Protein backbone atom coordinates (compact mmCIF):
# COMPACT_ATOMS: atom_id res chain seq x y z
CA UNK A 1 0.00 0.00 0.00
CA UNK A 2 1.45 3.38 -0.97
CA UNK A 3 1.78 5.96 1.77
CA UNK A 4 0.06 9.32 1.41
CA UNK A 5 2.15 12.27 2.61
CA UNK A 6 0.58 14.27 5.42
CA UNK A 7 -0.24 17.88 4.69
CA UNK A 8 -0.93 20.87 6.89
CA UNK A 9 -4.20 21.90 5.30
CA UNK A 10 -5.49 24.41 7.87
CA UNK A 11 -8.73 23.73 9.70
CA UNK A 12 -10.21 27.23 10.19
CA UNK A 13 -11.91 26.16 13.42
CA UNK A 14 -8.86 24.59 15.07
CA UNK A 15 -6.40 26.78 17.03
CA UNK A 16 -2.73 25.84 17.14
CA UNK A 17 -0.34 26.54 19.99
CA UNK A 18 2.13 29.41 19.84
CA UNK A 19 4.82 30.50 22.26
CA UNK A 20 5.41 34.12 23.24
CA UNK A 21 9.00 34.91 22.26
CA UNK A 22 8.95 38.55 23.31
CA UNK A 23 6.57 41.08 24.85
CA UNK A 24 7.08 44.74 23.91
CA UNK A 25 5.37 47.51 25.90
CA UNK A 26 4.19 50.14 23.42
CA UNK A 27 2.35 52.49 25.79
CA UNK A 28 0.01 52.16 28.77
CA UNK A 29 -2.38 49.30 28.01
CA UNK A 30 -0.92 48.54 24.55
CA UNK A 31 1.69 45.86 23.92
CA UNK A 32 3.10 43.79 21.08
CA UNK A 33 3.53 40.03 21.31
CA UNK A 34 6.07 38.26 19.10
CA UNK A 35 4.80 34.70 18.58
CA UNK A 36 5.94 31.47 16.98
CA UNK A 37 4.10 28.19 16.49
CA UNK A 38 5.46 25.48 18.77
CA UNK A 39 5.21 23.06 15.84
CA UNK A 40 8.10 23.91 13.50
CA UNK A 41 6.41 22.51 10.40
CA UNK A 42 3.34 24.64 10.98
CA UNK A 43 5.47 27.76 11.41
CA UNK A 44 7.23 27.05 8.09
CA UNK A 45 3.87 26.53 6.36
CA UNK A 46 2.22 29.65 7.82
CA UNK A 47 1.74 32.51 5.34
CA UNK A 48 -0.36 35.68 5.42
CA UNK A 49 -0.97 38.90 3.53
CA UNK A 50 -0.63 42.39 5.09
CA UNK A 51 -4.02 43.36 6.50
CA UNK A 52 -5.15 39.87 7.46
CA UNK A 53 -5.83 38.91 11.08
CA UNK A 54 -5.62 35.94 13.41
CA UNK A 55 -8.00 34.80 16.11
CA UNK A 56 -5.83 34.83 19.24
CA UNK A 57 -7.00 32.30 21.83
CA UNK A 58 -6.28 32.55 25.57
CA UNK A 59 -6.73 29.10 27.07
CA UNK A 60 -9.86 28.83 29.20
CA UNK A 61 -10.96 32.40 28.51
CA UNK A 62 -11.74 32.95 24.82
CA UNK A 63 -10.42 34.42 21.59
CA UNK A 64 -10.26 37.80 19.89
CA UNK A 65 -9.43 38.98 16.34
CA UNK A 66 -6.06 40.75 16.20
CA UNK A 67 -4.34 42.20 13.13
CA UNK A 68 -0.95 40.85 12.11
CA UNK A 69 1.62 43.66 12.17
CA UNK A 70 4.71 41.80 10.99
CA UNK A 71 5.91 41.50 7.41
CA UNK A 72 5.35 38.22 5.52
CA UNK A 73 9.12 38.00 5.02
CA UNK A 74 9.54 37.55 8.78
CA UNK A 75 9.03 33.82 8.47
CA UNK A 76 10.04 32.91 12.01
CA UNK A 77 7.72 35.24 13.95
CA UNK A 78 4.17 36.57 13.97
CA UNK A 79 3.65 39.95 15.64
CA UNK A 80 0.38 41.19 17.13
CA UNK A 81 -0.16 44.59 18.74
CA UNK A 82 -2.94 44.41 21.33
CA UNK A 83 -4.86 46.94 23.43
CA UNK A 84 -6.11 45.57 26.75
CA UNK A 85 -9.82 46.48 26.62
CA UNK A 86 -11.80 43.33 27.40
CA UNK A 87 -11.76 40.07 29.32
CA UNK A 88 -9.56 38.20 26.83
CA UNK A 89 -7.09 40.97 26.07
CA UNK A 90 -6.74 41.89 29.76
CA UNK A 91 -5.91 38.26 30.43
CA UNK A 92 -3.37 38.21 27.60
CA UNK A 93 -1.81 41.39 29.03
CA UNK A 94 -0.48 39.39 31.99
CA UNK A 95 1.43 36.90 29.83
CA UNK A 96 5.16 37.06 29.35
CA UNK A 97 7.85 35.45 27.19
CA UNK A 98 7.62 31.68 27.40
CA UNK A 99 3.87 31.60 27.99
CA UNK A 100 1.56 29.91 25.49
CA UNK A 101 -1.45 31.03 23.46
CA UNK A 102 -3.14 29.57 20.39
CA UNK A 103 -3.94 31.01 16.95
CA UNK A 104 -6.52 30.41 14.25
CA UNK A 105 -5.88 32.00 10.92
CA UNK A 106 -4.96 33.93 8.97
CA UNK A 107 -8.37 35.26 7.93
CA UNK A 108 -9.84 37.95 5.74
CA UNK A 109 -8.79 40.04 2.78
CA UNK A 110 -5.69 42.19 3.11
CA UNK A 111 -4.33 45.43 1.67
CA UNK A 112 -3.63 45.73 -2.09
CA UNK A 113 0.14 45.95 -1.64
CA UNK A 114 0.92 44.22 -4.92
CA UNK A 115 -1.58 46.31 -6.86
CA UNK A 116 -0.01 49.46 -5.41
CA UNK A 117 3.43 48.71 -6.87
CA UNK A 118 4.70 51.69 -8.82
CA UNK A 119 2.37 54.10 -6.98
CA UNK A 120 2.70 56.59 -4.16
CA UNK A 121 1.18 55.13 -0.99
CA UNK A 122 -0.79 57.27 1.46
CA UNK A 123 -1.68 55.75 4.84
CA UNK A 124 -4.19 57.51 7.11
CA UNK A 125 -4.79 56.06 10.56
CA UNK A 126 -6.37 56.93 13.87
CA UNK A 127 -5.72 55.47 17.32
CA UNK A 128 -4.71 51.82 17.27
CA UNK A 129 -5.81 51.84 13.62
CA UNK A 130 -2.13 52.25 12.83
CA UNK A 131 -1.53 48.61 13.82
CA UNK A 132 -3.29 47.03 10.79
CA UNK A 133 -1.20 49.29 8.54
CA UNK A 134 2.18 48.62 10.16
CA UNK A 135 2.38 45.44 8.10
CA UNK A 136 1.98 47.62 4.98
CA UNK A 137 4.75 49.96 6.17
CA UNK A 138 7.05 47.00 6.82
CA UNK A 139 6.13 45.51 3.44
CA UNK A 140 6.86 48.73 1.52
CA UNK A 141 10.08 49.46 3.43
CA UNK A 142 11.51 46.06 2.53
CA UNK A 143 10.59 46.54 -1.15
CA UNK A 144 11.30 50.27 -1.32
CA UNK A 145 12.31 50.42 -4.99
CA UNK A 146 8.88 49.10 -6.03
CA UNK A 147 6.94 52.11 -4.64
CA UNK A 148 6.96 55.89 -4.89
CA UNK A 149 6.45 58.27 -1.96
CA UNK A 150 5.21 56.76 1.29
CA UNK A 151 3.17 59.18 3.40
CA UNK A 152 1.99 58.12 6.86
CA UNK A 153 -0.62 60.20 8.69
CA UNK A 154 -1.36 59.06 12.25
CA UNK A 155 -3.73 60.67 14.73
CA UNK A 156 -4.37 59.92 18.41
CA UNK A 157 -6.64 61.39 21.07
CA UNK A 158 -3.84 62.20 23.49
CA UNK A 159 -0.12 62.38 22.84
CA UNK A 160 0.47 59.58 25.39
CA UNK A 161 -1.61 57.27 23.16
CA UNK A 162 0.99 57.30 20.38
CA UNK A 163 2.50 53.88 19.88
CA UNK A 164 5.49 52.97 17.69
CA UNK A 165 7.08 56.37 18.48
CA UNK A 166 10.60 55.09 17.87
CA UNK A 167 9.51 53.43 14.64
CA UNK A 168 7.95 56.69 13.40
CA UNK A 169 11.19 58.53 14.16
CA UNK A 170 13.17 55.93 12.27
CA UNK A 171 10.83 55.89 9.30
CA UNK A 172 10.86 59.72 9.06
CA UNK A 173 14.62 59.69 8.44
CA UNK A 174 14.30 57.56 5.30
CA UNK A 175 14.19 59.02 1.76
CA UNK A 176 10.80 59.56 0.08
CA UNK A 177 8.95 59.03 3.37
CA UNK A 178 6.77 61.69 5.01
CA UNK A 179 5.44 61.26 8.56
CA UNK A 180 2.60 63.49 9.82
CA UNK A 181 1.52 62.94 13.43
CA UNK A 182 -1.33 64.61 15.31
CA UNK A 183 -2.86 64.48 18.78
CA UNK A 184 -6.22 65.98 19.71
CA UNK A 185 -4.55 66.93 23.01
CA UNK A 186 -0.78 67.20 23.21
CA UNK A 187 1.40 67.49 26.30
CA UNK A 188 4.15 70.05 26.89
CA UNK A 189 6.73 68.05 24.96
CA UNK A 190 4.53 67.03 22.01
CA UNK A 191 6.54 68.19 18.94
CA UNK A 192 3.93 67.51 16.28
CA UNK A 193 0.51 68.87 15.32
CA UNK A 194 -2.09 69.42 18.03
CA UNK A 195 -5.52 68.82 16.53
CA UNK A 196 -7.08 66.32 14.15
CA UNK A 197 -5.00 64.26 11.79
CA UNK A 198 -7.32 65.29 8.96
CA UNK A 199 -6.11 68.90 9.48
CA UNK A 200 -2.81 67.84 7.93
CA UNK A 201 -4.00 67.09 4.40
CA UNK A 202 -2.74 70.49 3.22
CA UNK A 203 0.79 69.25 3.97
CA UNK A 204 0.41 66.23 1.66
CA UNK A 205 1.23 66.34 -2.04
CA UNK A 206 -1.23 63.97 -3.74
CA UNK A 207 -1.01 63.07 -7.41
CA UNK A 208 -4.41 61.41 -7.96
CA UNK A 209 -3.13 59.61 -11.06
CA UNK A 210 -0.53 57.66 -9.11
CA UNK A 211 -1.68 57.48 -5.46
CA UNK A 212 -3.24 54.59 -3.54
CA UNK A 213 -4.71 55.50 -0.13
CA UNK A 214 -5.24 53.04 2.70
CA UNK A 215 -7.09 53.96 5.89
CA UNK A 216 -7.93 52.42 9.24
CA UNK A 217 -9.40 53.98 12.36
CA UNK A 218 -12.61 55.53 13.66
CA UNK A 219 -15.23 55.79 10.94
CA UNK A 220 -15.77 59.49 11.69
CA UNK A 221 -12.11 60.17 10.95
CA UNK A 222 -12.23 58.09 7.78
CA UNK A 223 -15.36 59.91 6.60
CA UNK A 224 -13.60 63.29 6.89
CA UNK A 225 -10.50 61.88 5.19
CA UNK A 226 -12.61 60.53 2.32
CA UNK A 227 -13.92 64.05 1.72
CA UNK A 228 -10.39 65.45 1.67
CA UNK A 229 -9.24 62.78 -0.79
CA UNK A 230 -12.24 63.39 -3.05
CA UNK A 231 -11.45 67.13 -3.13
CA UNK A 232 -7.94 66.26 -4.26
CA UNK A 233 -9.23 64.10 -7.11
CA UNK A 234 -8.48 60.63 -5.76
CA UNK A 235 -10.75 58.01 -7.30
CA UNK A 236 -12.91 55.72 -5.16
CA UNK A 237 -11.23 52.67 -6.66
CA UNK A 238 -7.85 53.87 -5.35
CA UNK A 239 -9.01 54.17 -1.72
CA UNK A 240 -9.08 51.21 0.67
CA UNK A 241 -10.60 51.04 4.16
CA UNK A 242 -10.19 48.51 6.94
CA UNK A 243 -13.59 48.15 8.59
CA UNK A 244 -14.07 47.19 12.23
CA UNK A 245 -17.03 45.06 13.30
CA UNK A 246 -17.58 42.46 16.03
CA UNK A 247 -15.90 39.36 14.60
CA UNK A 248 -16.58 36.10 16.46
CA UNK A 249 -16.21 33.10 14.15
CA UNK A 250 -13.85 34.60 11.51
CA UNK A 251 -15.37 32.43 8.74
CA UNK A 252 -18.62 34.24 7.90
CA UNK A 253 -20.96 31.86 9.74
CA UNK A 254 -22.13 33.66 12.89
CA UNK A 255 -23.26 36.91 11.24
CA UNK A 256 -22.00 39.24 13.98
CA UNK A 257 -19.81 41.20 11.56
CA UNK A 258 -22.32 41.55 8.72
CA UNK A 259 -21.83 44.77 6.75
CA UNK A 260 -24.66 45.03 4.23
CA UNK A 261 -24.27 41.92 2.03
CA UNK A 262 -20.70 41.40 3.25
CA UNK A 263 -19.10 39.73 6.24
CA UNK A 264 -16.13 41.75 7.46
CA UNK A 265 -14.25 38.67 8.67
CA UNK A 266 -14.50 36.93 5.30
CA UNK A 267 -14.97 39.64 2.66
CA UNK A 268 -12.86 42.23 4.50
CA UNK A 269 -11.62 43.63 6.75
CA UNK A 270 -10.11 45.59 3.86
CA UNK A 271 -12.61 46.93 1.31
CA UNK A 272 -12.16 49.11 -1.73
CA UNK A 273 -14.22 52.26 -1.12
CA UNK A 274 -15.82 51.87 -4.54
CA UNK A 275 -17.23 48.55 -3.31
CA UNK A 276 -18.85 49.90 -0.12
CA UNK A 277 -19.54 53.53 -0.96
CA UNK A 278 -23.32 53.15 -0.59
CA UNK A 279 -22.95 51.38 2.77
CA UNK A 280 -20.26 53.48 4.42
CA UNK A 281 -21.58 55.82 7.11
CA UNK A 282 -25.17 54.55 6.87
CA UNK A 283 -26.86 53.79 10.19
CA UNK A 284 -27.48 50.11 10.77
CA UNK A 285 -24.63 48.97 8.55
Secondary structure, 3 states (H helix, E strand, C coil): CCCCCCCCCCCCCCCEEEEEEEEEEEECCEEEEEEEECCHHHHHHCCCCCCCEEEEEECCCEEEEEEECCCCCCCCCEEEEEECCCHHHHHHHCCCCCCEEEEEEEECECCCCCCCCCCEEEEEEEHHHHHHHHHHHHHHHHCHHHCCCEEEEEEEEEHHHCCCHHHHHHHHCCCCEEEEEEEEECCCCCCCEECCHHHHHHHCCCCCCCEEEEEECCHHHHHHHHHHHHHCCCCHHHEEEECCCCCCCCCCCCCCCEECCEEHHHHCEEEEHHHHCCCCCCCCC
